[in-house]
Structures are given as structure tokens and as C-alpha cells.
Amino acid sequence: MNTSPSTPTTDDTEEKKAAAAAPAATDVTKKAGPAEAAAPDAVAPDVTAMDVAATDAAAEDGLETDLEPDPYDEAEAAAKSGVGTGAAAVVAAGLGVISLSGAWTGRVAAERETLLGQIKTAGGGSASQQISEIYGDAWHSTALVNGVFALLALLVGVFVLVRPSFGTPALHPQAGWVRSVAVAGIALGVLGVLISVGMYLDLFVSMPSAAG
């Protein structure tokens, strides 16, 4: 009886080698799978970061474009502001001139007081009363009207000078000619107020008396 161990054949040896190689290939596939799956994820963050960076850059460019002032809007706002303050300065100077030279409203007020005085003294009255009612009231009415114009000139001129300090700051400084005209209106207004006060209080020319 032959008890010696049988020698494995070549076919059996090849089958064993194939069986041993199969698990190894499976392990390699399992190990390679996560790496391959992770590869797209590793690339995706880079692409996403680039897209986000590009979007942020575009948004910043758009924001800078929106915040950049429009030169045409600035010029239009400056023109409107200059027109308003310039007109007010001219009005102040005109009111100052009127307060010194007299206005038709002052003449109308004086004529009205003269008429009222004549009506009051038509039935008789002393000379002093006639002077006061006919001449004095008309003189004082003229002084009062001129004083009102002078006060308006003073107020408007001051408003023009202090306007840049209040409200929305102007984009451009106030023009030099506007300040000059406003100062002229203030000077004429102050002079007109002083003259009107002197006229109303009879400081420059005294009222005529019946004895004189």
C-alpha cells in the first residue's frame, strides 16, 4: 500500500495561487475606491472657492461703481445750490437799496396817513395837531416801511452767509461773488435800519413846530 503523500499537480497549484490573489485584488479595489471617490471632492472645493472669489470680486466692483459719485449729478446739485444762494444774495442787496432810496409802498403809506390827517383836521384843529396828523404820521410811516425793507435785507443776507453751515453739506464751496453780494446786502440793511430808526424817532430832522 502506497502511503506516501501525493504530490500536488500543476493545476492545483495554479488554482490556489488564483484563489490567494483574488482577496488581494478585492482589498486593493476597496482601498482604491475611497481615494477615487475622494478625488472629485478634493477638486470640487477648489472650483467652488474660485467661483465664490469671482462672485465676491464682481460684487465689490459693482459696489464700487454704485458708490462712485456721478460728475453730472454733482454738477447739477452744485448749479442748483449756487442759483438759490446767488439769487438770495441779489435779493438782499436789492432790499438794502430799496430801504435807502424808498419804495412805492412807503409813498402809498405816507399818502394814506396824509389823507387821514386831513380828514381828522377838516373840522378844525390847532396847528400842532395838523402838523402831527398830516406831516408827522406820514413821515413816520415812510420810516417804518423803509425799516421793514432794511430788516429783510439784513435777514436774507445773513441767511445766505450761514446757509452752508446747516443742512446737507454742499459739494463745492460757496462762490466768492455770492458772499460779496450777501455782505453788501447786510451792510445796506444795517445802514437802512439805522436811518429808519433815526427818522422814526426824529433824530435827524426834528418835527416842525407851530411857533417856528
CYANA upper distance limits for C-alpha pairs under 8 A (distance plus 0.5 A):
  8 PRO  CA     12 ASP  CA      6.75
  8 PRO  CA     13 THR  CA      7.33
  9 THR  CA     13 THR  CA      6.97
 10 THR  CA     14 GLU  CA      6.83
 11 ASP  CA     15 GLU  CA      6.79
 12 ASP  CA     16 LYS  CA      6.81
 13 THR  CA     17 LYS  CA      6.83
 14 GLU  CA     18 ALA  CA      6.68
 15 GLU  CA     19 ALA  CA      6.60
 16 LYS  CA     20 ALA  CA      6.64
 17 LYS  CA     21 ALA  CA      6.64
 18 ALA  CA     22 ALA  CA      6.71
 19 ALA  CA     23 PRO  CA      7.88
 20 ALA  CA     24 ALA  CA      7.59
 21 ALA  CA     25 ALA  CA      6.77
 22 ALA  CA     26 THR  CA      6.82
 23 PRO  CA     27 ASP  CA      6.69
 24 ALA  CA     28 VAL  CA      6.70
 25 ALA  CA     29 THR  CA      6.64
 26 THR  CA     30 LYS  CA      6.64
 27 ASP  CA     31 LYS  CA      6.55
 28 VAL  CA     32 ALA  CA      6.42
 29 THR  CA     33 GLY  CA      6.41
 30 LYS  CA     34 PRO  CA      7.80
 31 LYS  CA     35 ALA  CA      7.67
 32 ALA  CA     36 GLU  CA      6.69
 33 GLY  CA     37 ALA  CA      6.58
 34 PRO  CA     38 ALA  CA      6.31
 35 ALA  CA     39 ALA  CA      6.65
 36 GLU  CA     40 PRO  CA      8.08
 37 ALA  CA     41 ASP  CA      7.82
 38 ALA  CA     42 ALA  CA      6.62
 39 ALA  CA     43 VAL  CA      6.92
 40 PRO  CA     44 ALA  CA      6.42
 41 ASP  CA     45 PRO  CA      7.23
 42 ALA  CA     46 ASP  CA      7.83
 43 VAL  CA     47 VAL  CA      7.07
 44 ALA  CA     48 THR  CA      6.56
 45 PRO  CA     49 ALA  CA      6.39
 46 ASP  CA     50 MET  CA      6.74
 47 VAL  CA     51 ASP  CA      6.79
 48 THR  CA     52 VAL  CA      6.66
 49 ALA  CA     53 ALA  CA      6.54
 50 MET  CA     54 ALA  CA      6.60
 51 ASP  CA     55 THR  CA      6.63
 52 VAL  CA     56 ASP  CA      6.61
 53 ALA  CA     57 ALA  CA      6.62
 54 ALA  CA     58 ALA  CA      6.67
 55 THR  CA     59 ALA  CA      6.64
 56 ASP  CA     60 GLU  CA      6.61
 57 ALA  CA     61 ASP  CA      6.66
 58 ALA  CA     62 GLY  CA      6.66
 59 ALA  CA     63 LEU  CA      6.57
 60 GLU  CA     64 GLU  CA      6.57
 61 ASP  CA     65 THR  CA      6.65
 62 GLY  CA     66 ASP  CA      6.69
 63 LEU  CA     67 LEU  CA      6.61
 64 GLU  CA     68 GLU  CA      6.53
 69 PRO  CA     73 ASP  CA      8.14
 69 PRO  CA     74 GLU  CA      7.90
 70 ASP  CA     74 GLU  CA      6.86
 71 PRO  CA     75 ALA  CA      6.62
 72 TYR  CA     76 GLU  CA      6.64
 73 ASP  CA     77 ALA  CA      6.62
 74 GLU  CA     78 ALA  CA      6.57
 74 GLU  CA    171 LEU  CA      7.56
 75 ALA  CA     79 ALA  CA      6.55
 76 GLU  CA     80 LYS  CA      6.73
 77 ALA  CA     81 SER  CA      6.67
 77 ALA  CA    171 LEU  CA      8.46
 78 ALA  CA     82 GLY  CA      6.44
 78 ALA  CA    170 ALA  CA      7.84
 78 ALA  CA    171 LEU  CA      7.13
 78 ALA  CA    172 HIS  CA      7.07
 79 ALA  CA     83 VAL  CA      6.55
 80 LYS  CA     84 GLY  CA      6.84
 81 SER  CA     85 THR  CA      6.81
 81 SER  CA    170 ALA  CA      8.29
 82 GLY  CA     86 GLY  CA      6.28
 82 GLY  CA    174 GLN  CA      7.78
 82 GLY  CA    175 ALA  CA      7.93
 83 VAL  CA     87 ALA  CA      6.50
 84 GLY  CA     88 ALA  CA      6.77
 85 THR  CA     89 ALA  CA      6.66
 85 THR  CA    160 VAL  CA      6.43
 85 THR  CA    178 VAL  CA      7.43
 86 GLY  CA     90 VAL  CA      6.84
 86 GLY  CA    178 VAL  CA      5.74
 87 ALA  CA     91 VAL  CA      6.68
 88 ALA  CA     92 ALA  CA      6.70
 88 ALA  CA    156 VAL  CA      7.16
 88 ALA  CA    157 GLY  CA      7.94
 88 ALA  CA    160 VAL  CA      7.11
 88 ALA  CA    182 ALA  CA      8.41
 89 ALA  CA     93 ALA  CA      6.90
 89 ALA  CA    156 VAL  CA      7.71
 89 ALA  CA    157 GLY  CA      6.48
 89 ALA  CA    160 VAL  CA      6.80
 89 ALA  CA    178 VAL  CA      6.57
 89 ALA  CA    179 ARG  CA      8.00
 89 ALA  CA    181 VAL  CA      6.02
 89 ALA  CA    182 ALA  CA      5.00
 89 ALA  CA    185 GLY  CA      7.53
 90 VAL  CA     94 GLY  CA      6.64
 90 VAL  CA    181 VAL  CA      6.84
 90 VAL  CA    182 ALA  CA      7.65
 90 VAL  CA    185 GLY  CA      8.21
 91 VAL  CA     95 LEU  CA      6.59
 91 VAL  CA    153 ALA  CA      7.92
 91 VAL  CA    156 VAL  CA      8.13
 91 VAL  CA    185 GLY  CA      8.49
 92 ALA  CA     96 GLY  CA      6.76
 92 ALA  CA    152 LEU  CA      7.86
 92 ALA  CA    153 ALA  CA      4.83
 92 ALA  CA    154 LEU  CA      7.43
 92 ALA  CA    155 LEU  CA      8.46
 92 ALA  CA    156 VAL  CA      5.91
 92 ALA  CA    157 GLY  CA      5.80
 92 ALA  CA    181 VAL  CA      8.43
 92 ALA  CA    182 ALA  CA      6.92
 92 ALA  CA    185 GLY  CA      5.19
 92 ALA  CA    186 ILE  CA      7.65
 93 ALA  CA     97 VAL  CA      6.88
 93 ALA  CA    153 ALA  CA      7.08
 93 ALA  CA    157 GLY  CA      8.23
 93 ALA  CA    181 VAL  CA      6.97
 93 ALA  CA    182 ALA  CA      7.22
 93 ALA  CA    184 ALA  CA      6.55
 93 ALA  CA    185 GLY  CA      4.23
 93 ALA  CA    186 ILE  CA      7.93
 93 ALA  CA    188 LEU  CA      7.52
 94 GLY  CA     98 ILE  CA      6.77
 94 GLY  CA    153 ALA  CA      8.11
 94 GLY  CA    185 GLY  CA      7.75
 95 LEU  CA     99 SER  CA      6.65
 95 LEU  CA    149 PHE  CA      6.19
 95 LEU  CA    150 ALA  CA      6.92
 95 LEU  CA    152 LEU  CA      7.41
 95 LEU  CA    153 ALA  CA      5.48
 95 LEU  CA    185 GLY  CA      7.88
 95 LEU  CA    189 GLY  CA      8.03
 96 GLY  CA    100 LEU  CA      7.11
 96 GLY  CA    149 PHE  CA      7.33
 96 GLY  CA    150 ALA  CA      5.88
 96 GLY  CA    153 ALA  CA      5.73
 96 GLY  CA    154 LEU  CA      8.16
 96 GLY  CA    185 GLY  CA      6.08
 96 GLY  CA    186 ILE  CA      8.00
 96 GLY  CA    187 ALA  CA      8.38
 96 GLY  CA    188 LEU  CA      5.11
 96 GLY  CA    189 GLY  CA      5.29
 96 GLY  CA    192 GLY  CA      7.20
 97 VAL  CA    101 SER  CA      6.68
 97 VAL  CA    188 LEU  CA      7.13
 98 ILE  CA    102 GLY  CA      5.81
 98 ILE  CA    103 ALA  CA      6.44
 98 ILE  CA    146 ASN  CA      7.92
 98 ILE  CA    149 PHE  CA      7.37
 98 ILE  CA    150 ALA  CA      8.30
 99 SER  CA    103 ALA  CA      7.79
 99 SER  CA    145 VAL  CA      8.49
 99 SER  CA    146 ASN  CA      5.03
 99 SER  CA    147 GLY  CA      6.99
 99 SER  CA    148 VAL  CA      8.23
 99 SER  CA    149 PHE  CA      5.63
 99 SER  CA    150 ALA  CA      5.50
 99 SER  CA    189 GLY  CA      7.83
 99 SER  CA    192 GLY  CA      5.99
100 LEU  CA    146 ASN  CA      7.52
100 LEU  CA    150 ALA  CA      8.34
100 LEU  CA    188 LEU  CA      8.28
100 LEU  CA    191 LEU  CA      8.47
100 LEU  CA    192 GLY  CA      6.04
100 LEU  CA    195 ILE  CA      8.46
102 GLY  CA    106 GLY  CA      7.03
102 GLY  CA    107 ARG  CA      8.37
102 GLY  CA    142 THR  CA      8.34
102 GLY  CA    146 ASN  CA      6.63
103 ALA  CA    107 ARG  CA      7.22
103 ALA  CA    146 ASN  CA      7.86
104 TRP  CA    108 VAL  CA      6.66
105 THR  CA    109 ALA  CA      6.64
105 THR  CA    145 VAL  CA      7.77
106 GLY  CA    110 ALA  CA      6.61
106 GLY  CA    141 SER  CA      7.40
106 GLY  CA    142 THR  CA      5.27
106 GLY  CA    143 ALA  CA      8.35
106 GLY  CA    145 VAL  CA      5.91
106 GLY  CA    146 ASN  CA      7.35
107 ARG  CA    111 GLU  CA      6.59
107 ARG  CA    142 THR  CA      7.19
108 VAL  CA    112 ARG  CA      6.64
109 ALA  CA    113 GLU  CA      6.82
109 ALA  CA    138 ALA  CA      7.56
109 ALA  CA    141 SER  CA      6.55
109 ALA  CA    142 THR  CA      7.24
110 ALA  CA    114 THR  CA      6.68
110 ALA  CA    137 ASP  CA      7.94
110 ALA  CA    138 ALA  CA      4.54
110 ALA  CA    139 TRP  CA      7.07
110 ALA  CA    141 SER  CA      6.20
110 ALA  CA    142 THR  CA      6.32
111 GLU  CA    115 LEU  CA      6.67
111 GLU  CA    138 ALA  CA      7.19
112 ARG  CA    116 LEU  CA      6.72
112 ARG  CA    138 ALA  CA      8.09
113 GLU  CA    117 GLY  CA      6.57
113 GLU  CA    133 GLU  CA      8.03
113 GLU  CA    134 ILE  CA      7.23
113 GLU  CA    137 ASP  CA      6.40
113 GLU  CA    138 ALA  CA      5.55
113 GLU  CA    141 SER  CA      8.05
114 THR  CA    118 GLN  CA      6.74
114 THR  CA    133 GLU  CA      7.59
114 THR  CA    134 ILE  CA      5.05
114 THR  CA    135 TYR  CA      7.07
114 THR  CA    137 ASP  CA      7.77
114 THR  CA    138 ALA  CA      6.26
115 LEU  CA    119 ILE  CA      6.77
115 LEU  CA    134 ILE  CA      7.79
116 LEU  CA    120 LYS  CA      6.69
116 LEU  CA    133 GLU  CA      8.10
116 LEU  CA    134 ILE  CA      7.98
117 GLY  CA    121 THR  CA      6.66
117 GLY  CA    130 GLN  CA      7.53
117 GLY  CA    133 GLU  CA      4.90
117 GLY  CA    134 ILE  CA      4.95
117 GLY  CA    137 ASP  CA      8.50
118 GLN  CA    122 ALA  CA      6.26
118 GLN  CA    130 GLN  CA      8.19
118 GLN  CA    133 GLU  CA      7.93
118 GLN  CA    134 ILE  CA      6.64
119 ILE  CA    123 GLY  CA      8.41
120 LYS  CA    133 GLU  CA      8.19
121 THR  CA    125 GLY  CA      5.91
121 THR  CA    129 GLN  CA      8.17
121 THR  CA    130 GLN  CA      6.72
121 THR  CA    133 GLU  CA      8.27
125 GLY  CA    129 GLN  CA      6.70
125 GLY  CA    130 GLN  CA      7.07
126 SER  CA    130 GLN  CA      6.81
127 ALA  CA    131 ILE  CA      6.67
127 ALA  CA    210 ALA  CA      6.18
128 SER  CA    132 SER  CA      6.66
128 SER  CA    209 SER  CA      7.06
128 SER  CA    210 ALA  CA      6.14
129 GLN  CA    133 GLU  CA      6.44
130 GLN  CA    134 ILE  CA      6.18
130 GLN  CA    135 TYR  CA      8.14
131 ILE  CA    135 TYR  CA      5.74
131 ILE  CA    136 GLY  CA      6.71
131 ILE  CA    208 PRO  CA      7.82
131 ILE  CA    209 SER  CA      8.14
131 ILE  CA    210 ALA  CA      8.38
132 SER  CA    136 GLY  CA      4.96
132 SER  CA    137 ASP  CA      6.77
133 GLU  CA    137 ASP  CA      6.17
133 GLU  CA    138 ALA  CA      8.44
134 ILE  CA    138 ALA  CA      7.10
135 TYR  CA    139 TRP  CA      6.67
136 GLY  CA    140 HIS  CA      6.72
136 GLY  CA    207 MET  CA      7.46
137 ASP  CA    141 SER  CA      6.57
138 ALA  CA    142 THR  CA      6.82
139 TRP  CA    143 ALA  CA      6.88
139 TRP  CA    199 MET  CA      8.20
139 TRP  CA    200 TYR  CA      8.03
140 HIS  CA    144 LEU  CA      6.59
140 HIS  CA    199 MET  CA      7.45
140 HIS  CA    200 TYR  CA      5.53
141 SER  CA    145 VAL  CA      6.74
142 THR  CA    146 ASN  CA      6.69
143 ALA  CA    147 GLY  CA      6.54
143 ALA  CA    196 SER  CA      5.33
143 ALA  CA    197 VAL  CA      7.73
143 ALA  CA    199 MET  CA      6.20
143 ALA  CA    200 TYR  CA      6.06
144 LEU  CA    148 VAL  CA      6.85
144 LEU  CA    196 SER  CA      7.07
144 LEU  CA    200 TYR  CA      7.41
145 VAL  CA    149 PHE  CA      7.07
146 ASN  CA    150 ALA  CA      6.73
146 ASN  CA    192 GLY  CA      7.64
146 ASN  CA    193 VAL  CA      8.34
146 ASN  CA    196 SER  CA      6.72
147 GLY  CA    151 LEU  CA      6.60
147 GLY  CA    192 GLY  CA      6.82
147 GLY  CA    193 VAL  CA      5.63
147 GLY  CA    195 ILE  CA      8.42
147 GLY  CA    196 SER  CA      5.51
147 GLY  CA    197 VAL  CA      7.71
148 VAL  CA    152 LEU  CA      6.75
148 VAL  CA    193 VAL  CA      8.46
149 PHE  CA    153 ALA  CA      6.74
149 PHE  CA    189 GLY  CA      8.24
150 ALA  CA    154 LEU  CA      6.77
150 ALA  CA    188 LEU  CA      7.73
150 ALA  CA    189 GLY  CA      4.76
150 ALA  CA    190 VAL  CA      7.31
150 ALA  CA    191 LEU  CA      8.27
150 ALA  CA    192 GLY  CA      5.48
150 ALA  CA    193 VAL  CA      5.91
151 LEU  CA    155 LEU  CA      6.73
151 LEU  CA    189 GLY  CA      6.46
151 LEU  CA    190 VAL  CA      8.03
151 LEU  CA    192 GLY  CA      8.36
151 LEU  CA    193 VAL  CA      6.89
152 LEU  CA    156 VAL  CA      6.58
152 LEU  CA    189 GLY  CA      7.95
153 ALA  CA    157 GLY  CA      6.56
153 ALA  CA    185 GLY  CA      6.34
153 ALA  CA    186 ILE  CA      6.80
153 ALA  CA    188 LEU  CA      7.99
153 ALA  CA    189 GLY  CA      5.56
154 LEU  CA    158 VAL  CA      6.74
154 LEU  CA    185 GLY  CA      7.03
154 LEU  CA    186 ILE  CA      5.09
154 LEU  CA    187 ALA  CA      8.08
154 LEU  CA    188 LEU  CA      8.18
154 LEU  CA    189 GLY  CA      5.15
154 LEU  CA    190 VAL  CA      6.93
155 LEU  CA    159 PHE  CA      6.65
155 LEU  CA    186 ILE  CA      8.16
156 VAL  CA    160 VAL  CA      6.81
156 VAL  CA    182 ALA  CA      8.45
156 VAL  CA    186 ILE  CA      8.47
157 GLY  CA    161 LEU  CA      7.00
157 GLY  CA    182 ALA  CA      5.15
157 GLY  CA    183 VAL  CA      6.97
157 GLY  CA    185 GLY  CA      6.12
157 GLY  CA    186 ILE  CA      5.70
158 VAL  CA    162 VAL  CA      6.75
158 VAL  CA    182 ALA  CA      7.79
158 VAL  CA    183 VAL  CA      8.47
158 VAL  CA    186 ILE  CA      7.28
159 PHE  CA    163 ARG  CA      6.22
160 VAL  CA    179 ARG  CA      8.05
160 VAL  CA    182 ALA  CA      6.93
161 LEU  CA    179 ARG  CA      6.91
161 LEU  CA    182 ALA  CA      7.32
161 LEU  CA    183 VAL  CA      8.45
162 VAL  CA    166 PHE  CA      7.79
163 ARG  CA    167 GLY  CA      8.29
164 PRO  CA    169 PRO  CA      7.07
164 PRO  CA    170 ALA  CA      7.23
164 PRO  CA    174 GLN  CA      7.99
165 SER  CA    169 PRO  CA      7.92
174 GLN  CA    178 VAL  CA      7.54
174 GLN  CA    179 ARG  CA      7.84
175 ALA  CA    179 ARG  CA      7.25
176 GLY  CA    180 SER  CA      6.75
177 TRP  CA    181 VAL  CA      6.60
178 VAL  CA    182 ALA  CA      6.60
179 ARG  CA    183 VAL  CA      6.58
180 SER  CA    184 ALA  CA      6.73
181 VAL  CA    185 GLY  CA      6.71
182 ALA  CA    186 ILE  CA      6.76
183 VAL  CA    187 ALA  CA      6.67
184 ALA  CA    188 LEU  CA      6.66
185 GLY  CA    189 GLY  CA      6.47
186 ILE  CA    190 VAL  CA      6.64
187 ALA  CA    191 LEU  CA      6.74
188 LEU  CA    192 GLY  CA      6.46
189 GLY  CA    193 VAL  CA      6.62
190 VAL  CA    194 LEU  CA      6.83
191 LEU  CA    195 ILE  CA      6.73
192 GLY  CA    196 SER  CA      6.50
193 VAL  CA    197 VAL  CA      6.60
194 LEU  CA    198 GLY  CA      6.71
195 ILE  CA    199 MET  CA      6.63
196 SER  CA    200 TYR  CA      6.59
197 VAL  CA    201 LEU  CA      6.62
198 GLY  CA    202 ASP  CA      6.39
198 GLY  CA    203 LEU  CA      5.35
198 GLY  CA    204 PHE  CA      6.49
199 MET  CA    203 LEU  CA      6.73
199 MET  CA    204 PHE  CA      6.82
199 MET  CA    205 VAL  CA      7.73
202 ASP  CA    206 SER  CA      5.59
202 ASP  CA    207 MET  CA      7.28
208 PRO  CA    212 GLY  CA      7.57
